[in-house]
Amino acid sequence: MGIDDKIKNTAQDAGGNIKEGAGKLTGDKSLENEGKLDQAKASAKKAGESVKDAAGDAVDAVKDAVRRD
């Protein structure tokens, strides 16, 4: 994923954290849960990024090994 996606995911995570905190502070369970959901979505996207990055690294390693042979 590109840097733009990483920035968006980080912003979504931070926004979720703020919503969760605001919900706890005001006693608004709905807002608190919405914040938790935003954070979970951001975490899932970050995990997907990690898998894509690892797959890309593996492909690059195989290409490099083939070139050396």
mmCIF file of the N, C-alpha and C atoms, coordinates in Angstrom:
data_MODEL
# 
_entry.id   MODEL 
# 
loop_
_atom_site.group_PDB 
_atom_site.id 
_atom_site.type_symbol 
_atom_site.label_atom_id 
_atom_site.label_alt_id 
_atom_site.label_comp_id 
_atom_site.label_asym_id 
_atom_site.label_entity_id 
_atom_site.label_seq_id 
_atom_site.pdbx_PDB_ins_code 
_atom_site.Cartn_x 
_atom_site.Cartn_y 
_atom_site.Cartn_z 
_atom_site.occupancy 
_atom_site.B_iso_or_equiv 
_atom_site.pdbx_formal_charge 
_atom_site.auth_seq_id 
_atom_site.auth_comp_id 
_atom_site.auth_asym_id 
_atom_site.auth_atom_id 
_atom_site.pdbx_PDB_model_num 
ATOM 1   N N  . MET A 1 1  ? 0.840   -1.182  0.000   1.00 0.00 ? 1  MET A N  1 
ATOM 2   C CA . MET A 1 1  ? 0.000   0.000   0.000   1.00 0.00 ? 1  MET A CA 1 
ATOM 3   C C  . MET A 1 1  ? 0.882   1.241   0.000   1.00 0.00 ? 1  MET A C  1 
ATOM 4   N N  . GLY A 1 2  ? 0.306   2.291   -0.487  1.00 0.00 ? 2  GLY A N  1 
ATOM 5   C CA . GLY A 1 2  ? 1.050   3.533   -0.564  1.00 0.00 ? 2  GLY A CA 1 
ATOM 6   C C  . GLY A 1 2  ? 1.029   4.299   0.742   1.00 0.00 ? 2  GLY A C  1 
ATOM 7   N N  . ILE A 1 3  ? 1.831   5.320   0.764   1.00 0.00 ? 3  ILE A N  1 
ATOM 8   C CA . ILE A 1 3  ? 1.935   6.160   1.961   1.00 0.00 ? 3  ILE A CA 1 
ATOM 9   C C  . ILE A 1 3  ? 0.601   6.841   2.256   1.00 0.00 ? 3  ILE A C  1 
ATOM 10  N N  . ASP A 1 4  ? -0.161  7.168   1.215   1.00 0.00 ? 4  ASP A N  1 
ATOM 11  C CA . ASP A 1 4  ? -1.466  7.804   1.417   1.00 0.00 ? 4  ASP A CA 1 
ATOM 12  C C  . ASP A 1 4  ? -2.401  6.901   2.213   1.00 0.00 ? 4  ASP A C  1 
ATOM 13  N N  . ASP A 1 5  ? -2.395  5.612   1.878   1.00 0.00 ? 5  ASP A N  1 
ATOM 14  C CA . ASP A 1 5  ? -3.246  4.659   2.595   1.00 0.00 ? 5  ASP A CA 1 
ATOM 15  C C  . ASP A 1 5  ? -2.799  4.514   4.047   1.00 0.00 ? 5  ASP A C  1 
ATOM 16  N N  . LYS A 1 6  ? -1.509  4.500   4.262   1.00 0.00 ? 6  LYS A N  1 
ATOM 17  C CA . LYS A 1 6  ? -0.988  4.369   5.626   1.00 0.00 ? 6  LYS A CA 1 
ATOM 18  C C  . LYS A 1 6  ? -1.376  5.581   6.470   1.00 0.00 ? 6  LYS A C  1 
ATOM 19  N N  . ILE A 1 7  ? -1.316  6.757   5.852   1.00 0.00 ? 7  ILE A N  1 
ATOM 20  C CA . ILE A 1 7  ? -1.710  7.978   6.565   1.00 0.00 ? 7  ILE A CA 1 
ATOM 21  C C  . ILE A 1 7  ? -3.194  7.940   6.896   1.00 0.00 ? 7  ILE A C  1 
ATOM 22  N N  . LYS A 1 8  ? -4.010  7.521   5.945   1.00 0.00 ? 8  LYS A N  1 
ATOM 23  C CA . LYS A 1 8  ? -5.458  7.435   6.177   1.00 0.00 ? 8  LYS A CA 1 
ATOM 24  C C  . LYS A 1 8  ? -5.776  6.445   7.301   1.00 0.00 ? 8  LYS A C  1 
ATOM 25  N N  . ASN A 1 9  ? -5.087  5.307   7.304   1.00 0.00 ? 9  ASN A N  1 
ATOM 26  C CA . ASN A 1 9  ? -5.321  4.309   8.348   1.00 0.00 ? 9  ASN A CA 1 
ATOM 27  C C  . ASN A 1 9  ? -4.917  4.829   9.725   1.00 0.00 ? 9  ASN A C  1 
ATOM 28  N N  . THR A 1 10 ? -3.803  5.530   9.776   1.00 0.00 ? 10 THR A N  1 
ATOM 29  C CA . THR A 1 10 ? -3.355  6.105   11.043  1.00 0.00 ? 10 THR A CA 1 
ATOM 30  C C  . THR A 1 10 ? -4.340  7.161   11.526  1.00 0.00 ? 10 THR A C  1 
ATOM 31  N N  . ALA A 1 11 ? -4.843  7.965   10.596  1.00 0.00 ? 11 ALA A N  1 
ATOM 32  C CA . ALA A 1 11 ? -5.834  8.987   10.953  1.00 0.00 ? 11 ALA A CA 1 
ATOM 33  C C  . ALA A 1 11 ? -7.126  8.339   11.445  1.00 0.00 ? 11 ALA A C  1 
ATOM 34  N N  . GLN A 1 12 ? -7.547  7.253   10.797  1.00 0.00 ? 12 GLN A N  1 
ATOM 35  C CA . GLN A 1 12 ? -8.760  6.561   11.224  1.00 0.00 ? 12 GLN A CA 1 
ATOM 36  C C  . GLN A 1 12 ? -8.576  5.988   12.624  1.00 0.00 ? 12 GLN A C  1 
ATOM 37  N N  . ASP A 1 13 ? -7.411  5.435   12.893  1.00 0.00 ? 13 ASP A N  1 
ATOM 38  C CA . ASP A 1 13 ? -7.122  4.882   14.213  1.00 0.00 ? 13 ASP A CA 1 
ATOM 39  C C  . ASP A 1 13 ? -7.142  5.984   15.275  1.00 0.00 ? 13 ASP A C  1 
ATOM 40  N N  . ALA A 1 14 ? -6.497  7.111   14.968  1.00 0.00 ? 14 ALA A N  1 
ATOM 41  C CA . ALA A 1 14 ? -6.461  8.225   15.916  1.00 0.00 ? 14 ALA A CA 1 
ATOM 42  C C  . ALA A 1 14 ? -7.857  8.787   16.153  1.00 0.00 ? 14 ALA A C  1 
ATOM 43  N N  . GLY A 1 15 ? -8.619  8.931   15.078  1.00 0.00 ? 15 GLY A N  1 
ATOM 44  C CA . GLY A 1 15 ? -9.990  9.425   15.210  1.00 0.00 ? 15 GLY A CA 1 
ATOM 45  C C  . GLY A 1 15 ? -10.843 8.492   16.049  1.00 0.00 ? 15 GLY A C  1 
ATOM 46  N N  . GLY A 1 16 ? -10.647 7.197   15.855  1.00 0.00 ? 16 GLY A N  1 
ATOM 47  C CA . GLY A 1 16 ? -11.375 6.220   16.649  1.00 0.00 ? 16 GLY A CA 1 
ATOM 48  C C  . GLY A 1 16 ? -11.018 6.306   18.116  1.00 0.00 ? 16 GLY A C  1 
ATOM 49  N N  . ASN A 1 17 ? -9.762  6.529   18.379  1.00 0.00 ? 17 ASN A N  1 
ATOM 50  C CA . ASN A 1 17 ? -9.305  6.671   19.765  1.00 0.00 ? 17 ASN A CA 1 
ATOM 51  C C  . ASN A 1 17 ? -9.947  7.894   20.420  1.00 0.00 ? 17 ASN A C  1 
ATOM 52  N N  . ILE A 1 18 ? -10.025 8.981   19.665  1.00 0.00 ? 18 ILE A N  1 
ATOM 53  C CA . ILE A 1 18 ? -10.657 10.205  20.180  1.00 0.00 ? 18 ILE A CA 1 
ATOM 54  C C  . ILE A 1 18 ? -12.142 9.975   20.434  1.00 0.00 ? 18 ILE A C  1 
ATOM 55  N N  . LYS A 1 19 ? -12.817 9.326   19.484  1.00 0.00 ? 19 LYS A N  1 
ATOM 56  C CA . LYS A 1 19 ? -14.250 9.040   19.661  1.00 0.00 ? 19 LYS A CA 1 
ATOM 57  C C  . LYS A 1 19 ? -14.480 8.166   20.888  1.00 0.00 ? 19 LYS A C  1 
ATOM 58  N N  . GLU A 1 20 ? -13.648 7.135   21.025  1.00 0.00 ? 20 GLU A N  1 
ATOM 59  C CA . GLU A 1 20 ? -13.800 6.245   22.178  1.00 0.00 ? 20 GLU A CA 1 
ATOM 60  C C  . GLU A 1 20 ? -13.631 7.026   23.483  1.00 0.00 ? 20 GLU A C  1 
ATOM 61  N N  . GLY A 1 21 ? -12.601 7.861   23.541  1.00 0.00 ? 21 GLY A N  1 
ATOM 62  C CA . GLY A 1 21 ? -12.369 8.662   24.740  1.00 0.00 ? 21 GLY A CA 1 
ATOM 63  C C  . GLY A 1 21 ? -13.494 9.634   25.024  1.00 0.00 ? 21 GLY A C  1 
ATOM 64  N N  . ALA A 1 22 ? -14.002 10.265  23.973  1.00 0.00 ? 22 ALA A N  1 
ATOM 65  C CA . ALA A 1 22 ? -15.114 11.204  24.145  1.00 0.00 ? 22 ALA A CA 1 
ATOM 66  C C  . ALA A 1 22 ? -16.359 10.465  24.617  1.00 0.00 ? 22 ALA A C  1 
ATOM 67  N N  . GLY A 1 23 ? -16.579 9.284   24.074  1.00 0.00 ? 23 GLY A N  1 
ATOM 68  C CA . GLY A 1 23 ? -17.724 8.486   24.499  1.00 0.00 ? 23 GLY A CA 1 
ATOM 69  C C  . GLY A 1 23 ? -17.638 8.086   25.959  1.00 0.00 ? 23 GLY A C  1 
ATOM 70  N N  . LYS A 1 24 ? -16.442 7.695   26.392  1.00 0.00 ? 24 LYS A N  1 
ATOM 71  C CA . LYS A 1 24 ? -16.246 7.334   27.803  1.00 0.00 ? 24 LYS A CA 1 
ATOM 72  C C  . LYS A 1 24 ? -16.455 8.544   28.700  1.00 0.00 ? 24 LYS A C  1 
ATOM 73  N N  . LEU A 1 25 ? -15.931 9.686   28.274  1.00 0.00 ? 25 LEU A N  1 
ATOM 74  C CA . LEU A 1 25 ? -16.013 10.904  29.056  1.00 0.00 ? 25 LEU A CA 1 
ATOM 75  C C  . LEU A 1 25 ? -17.455 11.372  29.232  1.00 0.00 ? 25 LEU A C  1 
ATOM 76  N N  . THR A 1 26 ? -18.246 11.250  28.173  1.00 0.00 ? 26 THR A N  1 
ATOM 77  C CA . THR A 1 26 ? -19.626 11.735  28.201  1.00 0.00 ? 26 THR A CA 1 
ATOM 78  C C  . THR A 1 26 ? -20.637 10.653  28.572  1.00 0.00 ? 26 THR A C  1 
ATOM 79  N N  . GLY A 1 27 ? -20.172 9.416   28.670  1.00 0.00 ? 27 GLY A N  1 
ATOM 80  C CA . GLY A 1 27 ? -21.091 8.325   28.968  1.00 0.00 ? 27 GLY A CA 1 
ATOM 81  C C  . GLY A 1 27 ? -21.888 7.873   27.762  1.00 0.00 ? 27 GLY A C  1 
ATOM 82  N N  . ASP A 1 28 ? -21.446 8.240   26.560  1.00 0.00 ? 28 ASP A N  1 
ATOM 83  C CA . ASP A 1 28 ? -22.134 7.890   25.311  1.00 0.00 ? 28 ASP A CA 1 
ATOM 84  C C  . ASP A 1 28 ? -21.558 6.575   24.797  1.00 0.00 ? 28 ASP A C  1 
ATOM 85  N N  . LYS A 1 29 ? -22.229 5.475   25.116  1.00 0.00 ? 29 LYS A N  1 
ATOM 86  C CA . LYS A 1 29 ? -21.757 4.147   24.724  1.00 0.00 ? 29 LYS A CA 1 
ATOM 87  C C  . LYS A 1 29 ? -21.714 3.990   23.208  1.00 0.00 ? 29 LYS A C  1 
ATOM 88  N N  . SER A 1 30 ? -22.652 4.607   22.512  1.00 0.00 ? 30 SER A N  1 
ATOM 89  C CA . SER A 1 30 ? -22.685 4.507   21.059  1.00 0.00 ? 30 SER A CA 1 
ATOM 90  C C  . SER A 1 30 ? -21.427 5.127   20.448  1.00 0.00 ? 30 SER A C  1 
ATOM 91  N N  . LEU A 1 31 ? -21.048 6.296   20.902  1.00 0.00 ? 31 LEU A N  1 
ATOM 92  C CA . LEU A 1 31 ? -19.847 6.967   20.405  1.00 0.00 ? 31 LEU A CA 1 
ATOM 93  C C  . LEU A 1 31 ? -18.597 6.169   20.783  1.00 0.00 ? 31 LEU A C  1 
ATOM 94  N N  . GLU A 1 32 ? -18.596 5.658   21.995  1.00 0.00 ? 32 GLU A N  1 
ATOM 95  C CA . GLU A 1 32 ? -17.464 4.845   22.450  1.00 0.00 ? 32 GLU A CA 1 
ATOM 96  C C  . GLU A 1 32 ? -17.295 3.617   21.557  1.00 0.00 ? 32 GLU A C  1 
ATOM 97  N N  . ASN A 1 33 ? -18.397 2.939   21.262  1.00 0.00 ? 33 ASN A N  1 
ATOM 98  C CA . ASN A 1 33 ? -18.343 1.749   20.415  1.00 0.00 ? 33 ASN A CA 1 
ATOM 99  C C  . ASN A 1 33 ? -17.970 2.096   18.973  1.00 0.00 ? 33 ASN A C  1 
ATOM 100 N N  . GLU A 1 34 ? -18.439 3.230   18.491  1.00 0.00 ? 34 GLU A N  1 
ATOM 101 C CA . GLU A 1 34 ? -18.083 3.675   17.145  1.00 0.00 ? 34 GLU A CA 1 
ATOM 102 C C  . GLU A 1 34 ? -16.570 3.900   17.057  1.00 0.00 ? 34 GLU A C  1 
ATOM 103 N N  . GLY A 1 35 ? -16.005 4.482   18.097  1.00 0.00 ? 35 GLY A N  1 
ATOM 104 C CA . GLY A 1 35 ? -14.559 4.690   18.140  1.00 0.00 ? 35 GLY A CA 1 
ATOM 105 C C  . GLY A 1 35 ? -13.793 3.383   18.139  1.00 0.00 ? 35 GLY A C  1 
ATOM 106 N N  . LYS A 1 36 ? -14.280 2.428   18.912  1.00 0.00 ? 36 LYS A N  1 
ATOM 107 C CA . LYS A 1 36 ? -13.636 1.114   18.939  1.00 0.00 ? 36 LYS A CA 1 
ATOM 108 C C  . LYS A 1 36 ? -13.704 0.446   17.571  1.00 0.00 ? 36 LYS A C  1 
ATOM 109 N N  . LEU A 1 37 ? -14.840 0.594   16.897  1.00 0.00 ? 37 LEU A N  1 
ATOM 110 C CA . LEU A 1 37 ? -15.004 0.010   15.565  1.00 0.00 ? 37 LEU A CA 1 
ATOM 111 C C  . LEU A 1 37 ? -14.045 0.660   14.572  1.00 0.00 ? 37 LEU A C  1 
ATOM 112 N N  . ASP A 1 38 ? -13.906 1.978   14.625  1.00 0.00 ? 38 ASP A N  1 
ATOM 113 C CA . ASP A 1 38 ? -12.968 2.675   13.742  1.00 0.00 ? 38 ASP A CA 1 
ATOM 114 C C  . ASP A 1 38 ? -11.542 2.170   13.965  1.00 0.00 ? 38 ASP A C  1 
ATOM 115 N N  . GLN A 1 39 ? -11.182 1.969   15.220  1.00 0.00 ? 39 GLN A N  1 
ATOM 116 C CA . GLN A 1 39 ? -9.844  1.478   15.533  1.00 0.00 ? 39 GLN A CA 1 
ATOM 117 C C  . GLN A 1 39 ? -9.651  0.052   15.013  1.00 0.00 ? 39 GLN A C  1 
ATOM 118 N N  . ALA A 1 40 ? -10.676 -0.775  15.145  1.00 0.00 ? 40 ALA A N  1 
ATOM 119 C CA . ALA A 1 40 ? -10.588 -2.155  14.657  1.00 0.00 ? 40 ALA A CA 1 
ATOM 120 C C  . ALA A 1 40 ? -10.443 -2.182  13.135  1.00 0.00 ? 40 ALA A C  1 
ATOM 121 N N  . LYS A 1 41 ? -11.173 -1.324  12.451  1.00 0.00 ? 41 LYS A N  1 
ATOM 122 C CA . LYS A 1 41 ? -11.059 -1.251  10.988  1.00 0.00 ? 41 LYS A CA 1 
ATOM 123 C C  . LYS A 1 41 ? -9.655  -0.839  10.580  1.00 0.00 ? 41 LYS A C  1 
ATOM 124 N N  . ALA A 1 42 ? -9.114  0.157   11.262  1.00 0.00 ? 42 ALA A N  1 
ATOM 125 C CA . ALA A 1 42 ? -7.766  0.625   10.950  1.00 0.00 ? 42 ALA A CA 1 
ATOM 126 C C  . ALA A 1 42 ? -6.742  -0.486  11.207  1.00 0.00 ? 42 ALA A C  1 
ATOM 127 N N  . SER A 1 43 ? -6.917  -1.234  12.283  1.00 0.00 ? 43 SER A N  1 
ATOM 128 C CA . SER A 1 43 ? -6.004  -2.335  12.594  1.00 0.00 ? 43 SER A CA 1 
ATOM 129 C C  . SER A 1 43 ? -6.064  -3.419  11.525  1.00 0.00 ? 43 SER A C  1 
ATOM 130 N N  . ALA A 1 44 ? -7.269  -3.717  11.057  1.00 0.00 ? 44 ALA A N  1 
ATOM 131 C CA . ALA A 1 44 ? -7.425  -4.730  10.007  1.00 0.00 ? 44 ALA A CA 1 
ATOM 132 C C  . ALA A 1 44 ? -6.735  -4.276  8.716   1.00 0.00 ? 44 ALA A C  1 
ATOM 133 N N  . LYS A 1 45 ? -6.879  -3.008  8.393   1.00 0.00 ? 45 LYS A N  1 
ATOM 134 C CA . LYS A 1 45 ? -6.227  -2.482  7.192   1.00 0.00 ? 45 LYS A CA 1 
ATOM 135 C C  . LYS A 1 45 ? -4.706  -2.529  7.332   1.00 0.00 ? 45 LYS A C  1 
ATOM 136 N N  . LYS A 1 46 ? -4.207  -2.206  8.522   1.00 0.00 ? 46 LYS A N  1 
ATOM 137 C CA . LYS A 1 46 ? -2.765  -2.249  8.758   1.00 0.00 ? 46 LYS A CA 1 
ATOM 138 C C  . LYS A 1 46 ? -2.240  -3.681  8.632   1.00 0.00 ? 46 LYS A C  1 
ATOM 139 N N  . ALA A 1 47 ? -3.020  -4.648  9.121   1.00 0.00 ? 47 ALA A N  1 
ATOM 140 C CA . ALA A 1 47 ? -2.625  -6.050  9.004   1.00 0.00 ? 47 ALA A CA 1 
ATOM 141 C C  . ALA A 1 47 ? -2.577  -6.460  7.534   1.00 0.00 ? 47 ALA A C  1 
ATOM 142 N N  . GLY A 1 48 ? -3.542  -6.004  6.759   1.00 0.00 ? 48 GLY A N  1 
ATOM 143 C CA . GLY A 1 48 ? -3.537  -6.284  5.322   1.00 0.00 ? 48 GLY A CA 1 
ATOM 144 C C  . GLY A 1 48 ? -2.324  -5.688  4.636   1.00 0.00 ? 48 GLY A C  1 
ATOM 145 N N  . GLU A 1 49 ? -1.946  -4.485  5.047   1.00 0.00 ? 49 GLU A N  1 
ATOM 146 C CA . GLU A 1 49 ? -0.748  -3.846  4.502   1.00 0.00 ? 49 GLU A CA 1 
ATOM 147 C C  . GLU A 1 49 ? 0.488   -4.693  4.787   1.00 0.00 ? 49 GLU A C  1 
ATOM 148 N N  . SER A 1 50 ? 0.572   -5.194  6.008   1.00 0.00 ? 50 SER A N  1 
ATOM 149 C CA . SER A 1 50 ? 1.729   -5.998  6.400   1.00 0.00 ? 50 SER A CA 1 
ATOM 150 C C  . SER A 1 50 ? 1.830   -7.264  5.568   1.00 0.00 ? 50 SER A C  1 
ATOM 151 N N  . VAL A 1 51 ? 0.693   -7.891  5.317   1.00 0.00 ? 51 VAL A N  1 
ATOM 152 C CA . VAL A 1 51 ? 0.679   -9.113  4.509   1.00 0.00 ? 51 VAL A CA 1 
ATOM 153 C C  . VAL A 1 51 ? 1.116   -8.793  3.085   1.00 0.00 ? 51 VAL A C  1 
ATOM 154 N N  . LYS A 1 52 ? 0.582   -7.714  2.525   1.00 0.00 ? 52 LYS A N  1 
ATOM 155 C CA . LYS A 1 52 ? 0.969   -7.325  1.162   1.00 0.00 ? 52 LYS A CA 1 
ATOM 156 C C  . LYS A 1 52 ? 2.462   -7.007  1.087   1.00 0.00 ? 52 LYS A C  1 
ATOM 157 N N  . ASP A 1 53 ? 2.962   -6.279  2.078   1.00 0.00 ? 53 ASP A N  1 
ATOM 158 C CA . ASP A 1 53 ? 4.380   -5.933  2.095   1.00 0.00 ? 53 ASP A CA 1 
ATOM 159 C C  . ASP A 1 53 ? 5.245   -7.186  2.188   1.00 0.00 ? 53 ASP A C  1 
ATOM 160 N N  . ALA A 1 54 ? 4.852   -8.129  3.032   1.00 0.00 ? 54 ALA A N  1 
ATOM 161 C CA . ALA A 1 54 ? 5.616   -9.363  3.196   1.00 0.00 ? 54 ALA A CA 1 
ATOM 162 C C  . ALA A 1 54 ? 5.586   -10.186 1.907   1.00 0.00 ? 54 ALA A C  1 
ATOM 163 N N  . ALA A 1 55 ? 4.436   -10.235 1.257   1.00 0.00 ? 55 ALA A N  1 
ATOM 164 C CA . ALA A 1 55 ? 4.328   -10.980 0.000   1.00 0.00 ? 55 ALA A CA 1 
ATOM 165 C C  . ALA A 1 55 ? 5.221   -10.343 -1.067  1.00 0.00 ? 55 ALA A C  1 
ATOM 166 N N  . GLY A 1 56 ? 5.205   -9.030  -1.117  1.00 0.00 ? 56 GLY A N  1 
ATOM 167 C CA . GLY A 1 56 ? 6.055   -8.334  -2.080  1.00 0.00 ? 56 GLY A CA 1 
ATOM 168 C C  . GLY A 1 56 ? 7.529   -8.586  -1.819  1.00 0.00 ? 56 GLY A C  1 
ATOM 169 N N  . ASP A 1 57 ? 7.911   -8.599  -0.547  1.00 0.00 ? 57 ASP A N  1 
ATOM 170 C CA . ASP A 1 57 ? 9.302   -8.876  -0.187  1.00 0.00 ? 57 ASP A CA 1 
ATOM 171 C C  . ASP A 1 57 ? 9.695   -10.299 -0.586  1.00 0.00 ? 57 ASP A C  1 
ATOM 172 N N  . ALA A 1 58 ? 8.769   -11.247 -0.396  1.00 0.00 ? 58 ALA A N  1 
ATOM 173 C CA . ALA A 1 58 ? 9.050   -12.635 -0.755  1.00 0.00 ? 58 ALA A CA 1 
ATOM 174 C C  . ALA A 1 58 ? 9.230   -12.772 -2.266  1.00 0.00 ? 58 ALA A C  1 
ATOM 175 N N  . VAL A 1 59 ? 8.385   -12.114 -3.025  1.00 0.00 ? 59 VAL A N  1 
ATOM 176 C CA . VAL A 1 59 ? 8.500   -12.156 -4.485  1.00 0.00 ? 59 VAL A CA 1 
ATOM 177 C C  . VAL A 1 59 ? 9.831   -11.550 -4.924  1.00 0.00 ? 59 VAL A C  1 
ATOM 178 N N  . ASP A 1 60 ? 10.190  -10.432 -4.320  1.00 0.00 ? 60 ASP A N  1 
ATOM 179 C CA . ASP A 1 60 ? 11.468  -9.797  -4.655  1.00 0.00 ? 60 ASP A CA 1 
ATOM 180 C C  . ASP A 1 60 ? 12.647  -10.712 -4.328  1.00 0.00 ? 60 ASP A C  1 
ATOM 181 N N  . ALA A 1 61 ? 12.577  -11.411 -3.221  1.00 0.00 ? 61 ALA A N  1 
ATOM 182 C CA . ALA A 1 61 ? 13.659  -12.313 -2.821  1.00 0.00 ? 61 ALA A CA 1 
ATOM 183 C C  . ALA A 1 61 ? 13.792  -13.454 -3.817  1.00 0.00 ? 61 ALA A C  1 
ATOM 184 N N  . VAL A 1 62 ? 12.663  -13.988 -4.271  1.00 0.00 ? 62 VAL A N  1 
ATOM 185 C CA . VAL A 1 62 ? 12.705  -15.074 -5.262  1.00 0.00 ? 62 VAL A CA 1 
ATOM 186 C C  . VAL A 1 62 ? 13.287  -14.571 -6.579  1.00 0.00 ? 62 VAL A C  1 
ATOM 187 N N  . LYS A 1 63 ? 12.854  -13.375 -6.998  1.00 0.00 ? 63 LYS A N  1 
ATOM 188 C CA . LYS A 1 63 ? 13.385  -12.801 -8.241  1.00 0.00 ? 63 LYS A CA 1 
ATOM 189 C C  . LYS A 1 63 ? 14.890  -12.613 -8.142  1.00 0.00 ? 63 LYS A C  1 
ATOM 190 N N  . ASP A 1 64 ? 15.363  -12.117 -7.004  1.00 0.00 ? 64 ASP A N  1 
ATOM 191 C CA . ASP A 1 64 ? 16.794  -11.911 -6.813  1.00 0.00 ? 64 ASP A CA 1 
ATOM 192 C C  . ASP A 1 64 ? 17.547  -13.233 -6.843  1.00 0.00 ? 64 ASP A C  1 
ATOM 193 N N  . ALA A 1 65 ? 16.971  -14.268 -6.240  1.00 0.00 ? 65 ALA A N  1 
ATOM 194 C CA . ALA A 1 65 ? 17.616  -15.588 -6.221  1.00 0.00 ? 65 ALA A CA 1 
ATOM 195 C C  . ALA A 1 65 ? 17.676  -16.158 -7.627  1.00 0.00 ? 65 ALA A C  1 
ATOM 196 N N  . VAL A 1 66 ? 16.651  -15.965 -8.415  1.00 0.00 ? 66 VAL A N  1 
ATOM 197 C CA . VAL A 1 66 ? 16.626  -16.487 -9.779  1.00 0.00 ? 66 VAL A CA 1 
ATOM 198 C C  . VAL A 1 66 ? 17.659  -15.762 -10.641 1.00 0.00 ? 66 VAL A C  1 
ATOM 199 N N  . ARG A 1 67 ? 17.786  -14.463 -10.430 1.00 0.00 ? 67 ARG A N  1 
ATOM 200 C CA . ARG A 1 67 ? 18.749  -13.673 -11.202 1.00 0.00 ? 67 ARG A CA 1 
ATOM 201 C C  . ARG A 1 67 ? 20.191  -14.102 -10.915 1.00 0.00 ? 67 ARG A C  1 
ATOM 202 N N  . ARG A 1 68 ? 20.451  -14.507 -9.677  1.00 0.00 ? 68 ARG A N  1 
ATOM 203 C CA . ARG A 1 68 ? 21.807  -14.913 -9.300  1.00 0.00 ? 68 ARG A CA 1 
ATOM 204 C C  . ARG A 1 68 ? 22.191  -16.254 -9.905  1.00 0.00 ? 68 ARG A C  1 
ATOM 205 N N  . ASP A 1 69 ? 21.190  -17.068 -10.203 1.00 0.00 ? 69 ASP A N  1 
ATOM 206 C CA . ASP A 1 69 ? 21.482  -18.418 -10.734 1.00 0.00 ? 69 ASP A CA 1 
ATOM 207 C C  . ASP A 1 69 ? 21.731  -18.420 -12.201 1.00 0.00 ? 69 ASP A C  1 
# 
